[in-house]
Amino acid sequence: MREWLVSADEGAMRLVYAINDSPHFSHYSAAAQVIAEGEGCRFVWTVDFLPDAMGPAQEGAMAAGIGAIGRVLAAAS
């Protein structure tokens, strides 16, 4: 599967992407955003997809993605 960049808003620290060529998803769009919060920030990752039956696989993929992001941030600090 290939992720296609839909939009990037540097000021809002937000990316929107879609997957258009998956044999498993009939619809897939997602947004990732960093939001300032106090002295830190919050990362919000939202995914909208069909069919619902792909939920368990998508949950695993997002858990792996969050793990990778955490490792990169830990190595950078």
N, C-alpha and C positions, 0 to 999 in steps of 0.2 A: 504494500500500500504506500502511496505517496501523499504527503500532506501538502496542500496548496495554500499559500498565503492569500488570504482574502483582504485583510487590511492590517496596517501597523500604525498605531498612534503613539508616538514617542512621548508626547506630553502627558497622555493618560496612562502610559506604561502598559499598553494593552495590545495584544495580538489576537487576530481572529483567523482561523484556518478551517479548511474543509478537506475531506477525503472523497474524491469523486470516482475512484477506480477500484473500489473494493468489491470482491465477489461476495463478501459477507454482510456488508451494510448497504441498505437501499438509501439511507440518508445518514450523513455524519457532518456535523459542524461543531466547532469548539472555540472557546475564547480563554485566554490566559491573561491575567492582569495582576500587577503589583500595586497595592494600595497602601499609602502612608498611614501609619497608625501609631500615635504617640511618638516614642523615640525609635520605633522599629517600622515594620511593614507586615502586610498580610499578602499572601499569594492566593488568588482565587482562580480556579480552573473549572470551567463549566463545559460539559459535553452533552450534545443532543444527538441521538442516533436512533435508527430503526434497523432491524426489528428489535423489539424488547428482549427477545431470546438471546441477544448478544451481550446482555447485561453482565453475566459472570466473567466473560472474557474481557470486557471493557473494564470492569473493576480491577482485574488482575493487571491489565496494561497500565492503568492509572497508578496503581500501587507501585509498580516497577518504575514508572516515570517520576513519581514523587521521591522514591528512594534514590534515583540517580541525581535529581536536583539537590537533595540533601547532602549527598556525598560531594558534589561539586562545591556547594556552599561551605561545607566543613573544611574542605581542602584549601579554600580561598581565605579562610579566616585564621 
